[in-house]
Amino acid sequence: MKKVTLIVLDSAGVGALPDAASFGDEGANTIGHIAEQMPLHVPNMLSMGLGHLPGLHLEAAENANGVYGRAMEKSMGKDTTTGHWEMSGIILPRPFPVYPDGFPQDVIEAFEQAIGNKVLGNKPASGTAILDELGEEHLRTGYPIVYTSADSVFQIAAHEKLYPPEKLYDMCRIARAQLQGEHGVGRVIARPFIGEKAGAFTRTGNRRDFSMEPIAPTVLDVLDEQGFDTLAVGKIEDIFAMRGIRRSNHAAGNPACIDAALDYLKEDFNGLLFVNLVDFDTLYGHRRDVQGYGKALEYFDSRIPEFTSLMDEDDLLIITADHGCDPAHRGTDHTREYIPILCWKKGMKGLASIGTRTSFADIAQTICDYLGANASFPAVSFAKEMEG
């Protein structure tokens, strides 16, 4: 039996991609800029090779053991769905649609008719700013708040007093069913909140993402069909519309997701444990909180020994990201960056570099090859490097 644990540090990019300027992200470097502005104490990731990646302002650890590298995104996007799908084997032929001026009126009118209510907003906005702007009007009228961002998302914010989570999720399912084809956004996101006035509104942990179903088989599909276990933690089940996932713990927040992943590792299974740690992105990246992001990285790093202590001889740990969200960059959006790839298993001696991969999809092919599953993704495996 073999276990592969794939942990996605949501938004922990490691430097601007060559085409970043076309996305408005020239010079972005999420981890590098954090390390530039604060002492970043992440000894366990450094021991896996993180400090050997270029431009991170981190010292390379001595006596390190692991396999390290970085990957470029081949799909033309910088959002959660695109990044996770690509590392799972899908390279999107075209980007998901975005709406810098809000959604077309016919889209909004169809949604309003389906839910039997008007909506507020319909524009790009920060998730916290839109609540300060429209939250009180929402409480007065009962109209849900619809907004988007630079990503391909249709977000619905509603107060839990007026719309208990399940009622909000039902509205999201309506939107998901409508937003197909030309307007097939990557995600419809439920954004429940509480509070009584502007400045005091707070989003709750009951967020849910309703993604498009993957357009091709993913690493989860391949493994599931071939009899391997596929376990998910956090919003992985949302990103993949639960497809190919046998068991899931929809924990909210990094500490809870880490705890849930460790609970799974204590069990006997043969296959993939796929974990998303979203707080890096939502709590610190989008809010441009350098210190908070850095402390969250340190917290995660401090818990890596709990993962390695539960690993058997043939188990593999992979730590990566899905895009950037540089807290020192202009704006509040994701940034188009390389992602790190850090791999570790017992018995590794010294460091080996896998260089710069030309696609996130190399991760999917590597996982299948390592587990002994038959797969043929548009990717190049680095599983042989795990043999050392």
ABEGO torsion letter per residue (X at the ends): XBBBBBBBBBGBBAEBBAAAAAAGABGBBAAAAAAAABBBBBAAAAAAGAAABBGAGBBBBBGBBEBBEBBBBABBBABAAAAAAAAAGBBBABBBBBBAAEBBAAAAAAAAAAAGBBBBEGBBBBAAAAAAAAAAAAAAAGBBBBBBBABBBBBBBBBAAABBAAAAAAAAAAAAAABBEAABBABBBBBBBBEABBGABBBBAABBBBBBBBABBBAAAAAAAAGBBBBBBEAAAAAAGGBGBABBBBBBEAAAAAAAAAAAAABBBBEBBBBBBAAAAAAAAAAGBAAAAAAAAAAAAAAAAAAAAABBAABBBBBBBABBBBAABBEABBBBBBBBBBBBBBGBBEBBBAEBBABAAAAAAAAAAAAGBBBBBBBBBAAAAAAX
